[in-house]
Amino acid sequence: MPFTPSRGLHTVFGRLYHGSDDEHALDARPPDGTRRREALDATELALPDAQGLALAAGVRALTGQPACDTSAMDGYAVTGPGPWRIAGRVAAGDPVPELVLRSGEAFGVATGAPVPDGSDFVVPVELCSADGTVLREAFLAEHRPATPGRHIRRRGEDWPAGAELMPAGSLVTPAVLGLAAGAGHDTLLAHRRPRVAVIVTGDELLHTGLPRPGRVRDAIGPMLPGLLTRADLLGTTHLRDDPSALTDALAPGRADVLVTCGASSVGPADHLRGVLRSLDAEVLVSGVSCRPGHPMLLAVLPDGRCVVGLPGNPFAALAAVLTLLRPLLDALGGHAARPPVTAWLPDVGAHRTDTRLVPVTRSGGLLVPAGHDRPGSLWGAALADALAVVPPGHRGGEVEVLTCGSAS
């Protein structure tokens, strides 16, 4: 089942992904494995339940806004030159006054209240004075002649009925919820989040306590939940380096995506590729021309579930999350492609043939390397705001930037 990375990561996919036959090949196009796969099913949800999901259908205005001509100020709607006779008053929430304002008449209005038909403009309350039923505008020399329609929000001025306010694929943010409510919606059609199960492998891993010779703490498992906020994390399984246990962990279940940590390379304890062959999985991505992150892997099981293999080195695993796992989850969740973000990076020692991902901090439009970028350490990434995508041969200039935080 192919998928398409977000637009902002096309540079990464175009430079990194290749087949296993030529591990140093660079291709300007995403491979077959990165074509769009269909997003997961969509459900009509109450507005609060749709937050954080992707719209499966565009949001169209069910009515124009405003629904009638309304006042933008507290004051008086008037017609013709003053002074004016005050003919009545209307507050926000009241129905439209059942009269047509005639020349020489005024009608008291509150902000947001409907103005009578025939109103030319609104005189703010601080710029006029009322004497019984007679209204006069103060500071006439400064404020006349008035602009027709001044301080009146005309019907449908913000948007007309039927206008598309948000396209399909948009992230439902709090502002989108408020916009949808303002346009008359009680529900939104949104794609569900992908369900993800994590499998952490490695005889050398400790999950509590101090590292010691030959044993290291699992740094990837604690990192993943904060990176996968656009997915529903079903849980994490910890396994020893045992192909039978890994095979069992990949058995059919509720997860749409199975994420393995470690075991994706070709060493004697790296069993993922052999297990996938035994399960008749289709491998779509088998290694990348990237430092760190070379052993990352993407496969699809016969029942359609995706398997993403993260390298065992923590920084390499982060690189795989940002360039492979996160775009996959975005595609499954129906999210629109993200536009690329770029900034200027000085010469950081580009590789001759491979793309480098370099931890950086941002200072204005410039990127500053954070250092400490060894594959087995997250120190540099923890200090950084983002990872700079450094193409082969780069000697300074604009590069793409990948956010390290919980954007997916």
Secondary structure as the mmCIF struct_conf table of DSSP 4:
data_model
#
loop_
_struct_conf.conf_type_id
_struct_conf.id
_struct_conf.beg_label_comp_id
_struct_conf.beg_label_asym_id
_struct_conf.beg_label_seq_id
_struct_conf.end_label_comp_id
_struct_conf.end_label_asym_id
_struct_conf.end_label_seq_id
HELX_RH_3T_P HELX_RH_3T_P1 ARG A 7 LEU A 9
HELX_RH_AL_P HELX_RH_AL_P1 HIS A 10 LEU A 16
STRN STRN1 TYR A 17 TYR A 17
TURN_TY1_P TURN_TY1_P1 SER A 20 ASP A 21
TURN_TY1_P TURN_TY1_P2 GLU A 23 HIS A 24
BEND BEND1 ALA A 28 ARG A 29
HELX_RH_3T_P HELX_RH_3T_P2 ASP A 32 THR A 34
BEND BEND2 ARG A 35 ARG A 35
HELX_LH_PP_P HELX_LH_PP_P1 ARG A 36 ASP A 41
STRN STRN2 ALA A 42 ALA A 46
HELX_RH_3T_P HELX_RH_3T_P3 LEU A 47 ALA A 50
TURN_TY1_P TURN_TY1_P3 GLN A 51 GLY A 52
BEND BEND3 LEU A 53 LEU A 53
STRN STRN3 ALA A 54 LEU A 55
BEND BEND4 ALA A 56 ALA A 57
STRN STRN4 VAL A 59 ARG A 60
BEND BEND5 LEU A 62 THR A 63
STRN STRN5 GLN A 65 GLN A 65
BEND BEND6 PRO A 66 CYS A 68
STRN STRN6 THR A 70 SER A 71
BEND BEND7 ALA A 72 ASP A 74
STRN STRN7 GLY A 75 VAL A 78
BEND BEND8 GLY A 80 PRO A 83
STRN STRN8 TRP A 84 VAL A 90
TURN_TY1_P TURN_TY1_P4 ALA A 92 GLY A 93
BEND BEND9 ASP A 94 ASP A 94
HELX_LH_PP_P HELX_LH_PP_P2 PRO A 95 PRO A 97
BEND BEND10 GLU A 98 LEU A 99
STRN STRN9 VAL A 100 VAL A 100
TURN_TY1_P TURN_TY1_P5 SER A 103 GLY A 104
STRN STRN10 GLU A 105 VAL A 109
TURN_TY1_P TURN_TY1_P6 THR A 111 GLY A 112
HELX_LH_PP_P HELX_LH_PP_P3 ALA A 113 ALA A 113
STRN STRN11 PRO A 114 PRO A 114
HELX_LH_PP_P HELX_LH_PP_P4 VAL A 115 PRO A 116
STRN STRN12 ASP A 117 ASP A 117
TURN_TY1_P TURN_TY1_P7 GLY A 118 GLY A 118
STRN STRN13 PHE A 121 PRO A 124
HELX_RH_3T_P HELX_RH_3T_P4 VAL A 125 LEU A 127
STRN STRN14 CYS A 128 ASP A 131
TURN_TY1_P TURN_TY1_P8 GLY A 132 THR A 133
STRN STRN15 VAL A 134 GLU A 137
BEND BEND11 ALA A 138 PHE A 139
HELX_RH_AL_P HELX_RH_AL_P2 LEU A 140 HIS A 143
BEND BEND12 PRO A 145 PRO A 145
HELX_LH_PP_P HELX_LH_PP_P5 ALA A 146 THR A 147
TURN_TY1_P TURN_TY1_P9 PRO A 148 HIS A 151
STRN STRN16 ILE A 152 ARG A 153
TURN_TY1_P TURN_TY1_P10 ARG A 155 GLY A 156
BEND BEND13 GLU A 157 ASP A 158
STRN STRN17 TRP A 159 TRP A 159
TURN_TY1_P TURN_TY1_P11 ALA A 161 GLY A 162
STRN STRN18 GLU A 164 MET A 166
TURN_TY1_P TURN_TY1_P12 ALA A 168 GLY A 169
STRN STRN19 LEU A 171 LEU A 171
HELX_RH_AL_P HELX_RH_AL_P3 PRO A 174 GLY A 182
TURN_TY1_P TURN_TY1_P13 ALA A 183 GLY A 184
BEND BEND14 ASP A 186 ASP A 186
STRN STRN20 THR A 187 HIS A 191
HELX_LH_PP_P HELX_LH_PP_P6 ARG A 192 PRO A 194
STRN STRN21 ARG A 195 THR A 201
TURN_TY1_P TURN_TY1_P14 ASP A 203 GLU A 204
STRN STRN22 LEU A 205 LEU A 206
BEND BEND15 HIS A 207 GLY A 209
STRN STRN23 ARG A 212 ARG A 212
TURN_TY1_P TURN_TY1_P15 PRO A 213 GLY A 214
STRN STRN24 ARG A 215 ARG A 215
STRN STRN25 VAL A 216 ARG A 217
HELX_RH_AL_P HELX_RH_AL_P4 ILE A 220 LEU A 227
TURN_TY1_P TURN_TY1_P16 THR A 229 ARG A 230
BEND BEND16 ALA A 231 ALA A 231
STRN STRN26 ASP A 232 LEU A 239
BEND BEND17 ASP A 241 ASP A 241
HELX_RH_AL_P HELX_RH_AL_P5 PRO A 243 ALA A 249
TURN_TY1_P TURN_TY1_P17 LEU A 250 LEU A 250
BEND BEND18 ALA A 251 PRO A 252
BEND BEND19 ARG A 254 ARG A 254
BEND BEND20 ASP A 256 ASP A 256
STRN STRN27 VAL A 257 CYS A 261
BEND BEND21 GLY A 262 GLY A 262
BEND BEND22 SER A 265 GLY A 267
TURN_TY1_P TURN_TY1_P18 PRO A 268 ALA A 269
HELX_RH_AL_P HELX_RH_AL_P6 LEU A 272 SER A 278
TURN_TY1_P TURN_TY1_P19 LEU A 279 ASP A 280
HELX_LH_PP_P HELX_LH_PP_P7 ALA A 281 ALA A 281
STRN STRN28 GLU A 282 SER A 286
STRN STRN29 VAL A 288 VAL A 288
BEND BEND23 SER A 289 SER A 289
STRN STRN30 CYS A 290 ARG A 291
TURN_TY1_P TURN_TY1_P20 PRO A 292 PRO A 295
STRN STRN31 LEU A 297 VAL A 300
TURN_TY1_P TURN_TY1_P21 PRO A 302 ASP A 303
BEND BEND24 GLY A 304 GLY A 304
STRN STRN32 CYS A 306 LEU A 310
BEND BEND25 GLY A 312 ASN A 313
HELX_RH_AL_P HELX_RH_AL_P7 PRO A 314 ALA A 320
HELX_RH_PI_P HELX_RH_PI_P1 VAL A 321 LEU A 325
HELX_RH_AL_P HELX_RH_AL_P8 ARG A 326 LEU A 332
TURN_TY1_P TURN_TY1_P22 GLY A 333 GLY A 334
HELX_LH_PP_P HELX_LH_PP_P8 HIS A 335 PRO A 340
STRN STRN33 THR A 342 LEU A 345
BEND BEND26 ARG A 352 ASP A 354
STRN STRN34 THR A 355 SER A 363
TURN_TY1_P TURN_TY1_P23 GLY A 364 GLY A 365
STRN STRN35 LEU A 366 PRO A 369
TURN_TY1_P TURN_TY1_P24 PRO A 375 GLY A 376
HELX_RH_AL_P HELX_RH_AL_P9 TRP A 379 LEU A 383
BEND BEND27 ASP A 385 ASP A 385
STRN STRN36 ALA A 386 VAL A 390
TURN_TY1_P TURN_TY1_P25 PRO A 392 GLY A 393
BEND BEND28 GLY A 396 GLY A 396
STRN STRN37 GLY A 397 THR A 403
BEND BEND29 GLY A 405 SER A 406
#
